[in-house]
Amino acid sequence: MKIIITNIKGFDEYSTMRYKYLFLAFLVVFASLLEGCGKGGGTVCDLGLKPKVIATTPIGQNDTLLLSISGIDEPKTYQWEGPNGFSSHEASPRIINPIKGKDQVYSVTVVTNGGCTYTSSSEAITVTGPWNPCGLDSNNVRLVGVTRFSVGTVTGTTTSNNNYKIEGISSQASVIVEFPNNQPPAEGIYNVQSGSGALPAGAARVTVQISTTPIWTASSTGQIYVAVDGATTTVSFCDLTFTSTSPSGTVNTSNGSANFMWTP
């Protein structure tokens, strides 16, 4: 027996073509939505999001200030602004020898690949005078392999050879930095000079005295950094070569660093 189905809805030729066209229309709409997302049309911006500005502080004017941001996905463009006319489009700008000053703020506007714009600012940045603490906290001295001590008292006095010395003192050791003339040092960078006697302009002499060893003297290489903020003078140096001669004539060597402050 032969059965012929001629008029069931969904199986006739007209209905079949109609569903095909509807399916094609759906594909076209779906494809256009995907294209819009790829161009940023589907991006939802978080209006409360702010990039975090990271700065290498504290810092001295003899160093390089590094700026960067975190907390933003797929940043595309950057616009940095800051004091003294600073402007940059770099992702992580470097400011060599930043100008000394307090409460310096840097702002950045970031545009992402999705077209979102975010703005943020750094915390207030202080750029001191010349400073090279070698990673030490304030009022600390280190001789590698020999000693490390915290300075409790800092004094400033003239010497018999017409120099001016700033001395950081602990219970068992002290660091002495001498400068030329009989006045407190001006802000700047001084070249280390060993020996004795009056110092020429631009030079400084460093010794470390420890109760358990002979005196340690910095050799004539390296620099001393002096930063002045009001009445406070900060003296610092990093990895200077020190030598000490024992009673038997043995010469010992160490690298020394310091970061200490003096207020008259």
Number of C-alpha atoms within 10 A of each C-alpha: 2 3 5 5 7 8 9 8 10 12 12 12 10 10 12 12 13 11 12 11 11 10 11 11 12 11 12 10 11 11 11 11 13 12 13 12 12 13 12 14 13 13 14 10 13 10 9 6 13 18 19 17 18 15 17 12 13 11 23 23 21 20 18 15 19 15 20 18 20 11 11 14 10 11 19 14 14 20 15 22 17 15 14 9 6 10 15 14 14 13 17 15 14 14 14 12 15 19 17 15 15 11 11 16 14 20 16 24 17 24 17 17 16 19 16 16 19 20 17 17 19 19 15 10 17 18 22 22 25 24 27 25 24 15 11 17 12 16 23 22 27 22 20 14 10 12 12 15 18 21 22 13 15 19 14 18 14 17 15 9 13 16 23 23 24 23 23 27 20 18 12 12 19 21 23 18 20 27 28 23 18 17 14 18 22 13 17 15 21 20 15 22 21 16 12 8 12 19 20 12 11 16 19 27 25 26 21 25 16 17 10 8 14 15 15 22 24 25 17 18 12 15 20 26 23 22 23 20 12 7 8 12 21 22 27 27 24 21 19 22 18 23 20 19 15 12 9 6 8 9 10 12 18 18 16 27 23 29 25 25 22 18 13 10
